[in-house]
Amino acid sequence: MATKANHKHKKHPDRPVTYQPYQIQISPTLLVSAASLLITLLALMVFVTRNKWVFTRKLGIGLIILWCISTVCNLVIEGTGAWTEMS
């Protein structure tokens, strides 16, 4: 961005230098995956420290269920295109 703006400014020194951000489109499945990752990390931080640093079977099953829910949500979004209809 800076190189392009500086190059443009060299061509037209009478105009001010303008920096414009890149437009990045983030897919809905990426948002769901990022949210589930954040929830997973926060849950691990809370529950493992509460359980005296022991990873129990109950916690493992909970994480598998969370993964299944996020995967199903991603499949539904991709399969039906539900997110694009909302936005």
C-alpha positions as YAML, in Angstrom:
chain: A
units: angstrom
residues:
- id: 1
  name: MET
  ca: [0.00, 0.00, 0.00]
- id: 2
  name: ALA
  ca: [2.73, 2.43, 0.96]
- id: 3
  name: THR
  ca: [4.82, 1.66, -2.12]
- id: 4
  name: LYS
  ca: [1.87, 2.18, -4.42]
- id: 5
  name: ALA
  ca: [0.93, 5.45, -2.71]
- id: 6
  name: ASN
  ca: [4.51, 6.72, -2.83]
- id: 7
  name: HIS
  ca: [4.84, 5.74, -6.50]
- id: 8
  name: LYS
  ca: [1.59, 7.54, -7.30]
- id: 9
  name: HIS
  ca: [2.79, 10.57, -5.33]
- id: 10
  name: LYS
  ca: [6.02, 10.68, -7.37]
- id: 11
  name: LYS
  ca: [3.96, 10.81, -10.55]
- id: 12
  name: HIS
  ca: [1.64, 13.50, -9.18]
- id: 13
  name: PRO
  ca: [3.51, 15.53, -6.54]
- id: 14
  name: ASP
  ca: [0.77, 18.18, -6.40]
- id: 15
  name: ARG
  ca: [-1.75, 15.66, -4.98]
- id: 16
  name: PRO
  ca: [-1.67, 14.51, -1.35]
- id: 17
  name: VAL
  ca: [-0.46, 11.03, -0.45]
- id: 18
  name: THR
  ca: [-3.41, 8.75, 0.22]
- id: 19
  name: TYR
  ca: [-3.15, 5.35, 1.82]
- id: 20
  name: GLN
  ca: [-6.14, 3.07, 1.38]
- id: 21
  name: PRO
  ca: [-6.71, -0.20, 3.20]
- id: 22
  name: TYR
  ca: [-7.08, -3.49, 1.41]
- id: 23
  name: GLN
  ca: [-10.59, -4.90, 1.31]
- id: 24
  name: ILE
  ca: [-10.54, -8.41, 2.75]
- id: 25
  name: GLN
  ca: [-13.60, -10.61, 2.58]
- id: 26
  name: ILE
  ca: [-13.82, -13.08, 5.43]
- id: 27
  name: SER
  ca: [-15.92, -16.16, 4.83]
- id: 28
  name: PRO
  ca: [-18.61, -17.07, 7.37]
- id: 29
  name: THR
  ca: [-17.06, -20.48, 7.95]
- id: 30
  name: LEU
  ca: [-13.82, -18.80, 8.97]
- id: 31
  name: LEU
  ca: [-15.73, -16.72, 11.51]
- id: 32
  name: VAL
  ca: [-17.45, -19.82, 12.93]
- id: 33
  name: SER
  ca: [-14.12, -21.66, 13.10]
- id: 34
  name: ALA
  ca: [-12.39, -18.73, 14.80]
- id: 35
  name: ALA
  ca: [-15.21, -18.37, 17.33]
- id: 36
  name: SER
  ca: [-15.16, -22.08, 18.13]
- id: 37
  name: LEU
  ca: [-11.38, -22.00, 18.53]
- id: 38
  name: LEU
  ca: [-11.64, -19.05, 20.91]
- id: 39
  name: ILE
  ca: [-14.36, -20.79, 22.92]
- id: 40
  name: THR
  ca: [-12.27, -23.98, 23.04]
- id: 41
  name: LEU
  ca: [-9.19, -22.16, 24.29]
- id: 42
  name: LEU
  ca: [-11.13, -20.24, 26.92]
- id: 43
  name: ALA
  ca: [-12.89, -23.41, 28.09]
- id: 44
  name: LEU
  ca: [-9.56, -25.21, 28.37]
- id: 45
  name: MET
  ca: [-8.03, -22.32, 30.27]
- id: 46
  name: VAL
  ca: [-10.90, -22.26, 32.76]
- id: 47
  name: PHE
  ca: [-11.67, -25.94, 33.25]
- id: 48
  name: VAL
  ca: [-8.15, -27.37, 33.23]
- id: 49
  name: THR
  ca: [-6.92, -24.83, 35.78]
- id: 50
  name: ARG
  ca: [-10.02, -25.45, 37.94]
- id: 51
  name: ASN
  ca: [-9.36, -29.18, 37.81]
- id: 52
  name: LYS
  ca: [-5.78, -28.83, 39.14]
- id: 53
  name: TRP
  ca: [-4.21, -29.23, 35.68]
- id: 54
  name: VAL
  ca: [-5.83, -32.61, 35.04]
- id: 55
  name: PHE
  ca: [-7.44, -33.27, 31.67]
- id: 56
  name: THR
  ca: [-10.43, -35.49, 32.40]
- id: 57
  name: ARG
  ca: [-12.57, -37.69, 30.19]
- id: 58
  name: LYS
  ca: [-15.54, -35.38, 30.77]
- id: 59
  name: LEU
  ca: [-13.58, -32.40, 29.45]
- id: 60
  name: GLY
  ca: [-12.40, -34.40, 26.43]
- id: 61
  name: ILE
  ca: [-15.95, -35.40, 25.56]
- id: 62
  name: GLY
  ca: [-17.06, -31.78, 25.93]
- id: 63
  name: LEU
  ca: [-14.36, -30.67, 23.51]
- id: 64
  name: ILE
  ca: [-15.37, -33.34, 20.99]
- id: 65
  name: ILE
  ca: [-18.99, -32.17, 21.24]
- id: 66
  name: LEU
  ca: [-17.90, -28.55, 20.71]
- id: 67
  name: TRP
  ca: [-15.90, -29.60, 17.65]
- id: 68
  name: CYS
  ca: [-18.89, -31.54, 16.26]
- id: 69
  name: ILE
  ca: [-21.20, -28.55, 16.77]
- id: 70
  name: SER
  ca: [-18.82, -26.14, 15.01]
- id: 71
  name: THR
  ca: [-18.26, -28.60, 12.15]
- id: 72
  name: VAL
  ca: [-22.01, -29.10, 11.66]
- id: 73
  name: CYS
  ca: [-22.51, -25.31, 11.70]
- id: 74
  name: ASN
  ca: [-19.82, -24.91, 9.03]
- id: 75
  name: LEU
  ca: [-21.36, -27.66, 6.90]
- id: 76
  name: VAL
  ca: [-24.82, -26.09, 7.17]
- id: 77
  name: ILE
  ca: [-23.48, -22.66, 6.25]
- id: 78
  name: GLU
  ca: [-21.55, -24.02, 3.27]
- id: 79
  name: GLY
  ca: [-24.30, -26.35, 2.12]
- id: 80
  name: THR
  ca: [-27.26, -24.00, 2.32]
- id: 81
  name: GLY
  ca: [-25.58, -20.65, 1.87]
- id: 82
  name: ALA
  ca: [-27.59, -19.44, 4.87]
- id: 83
  name: TRP
  ca: [-25.08, -16.79, 5.91]
- id: 84
  name: THR
  ca: [-25.07, -15.03, 2.53]
- id: 85
  name: GLU
  ca: [-28.86, -14.72, 2.64]
- id: 86
  name: MET
  ca: [-28.67, -12.98, 6.02]
- id: 87
  name: SER
  ca: [-26.05, -10.44, 5.00]
...
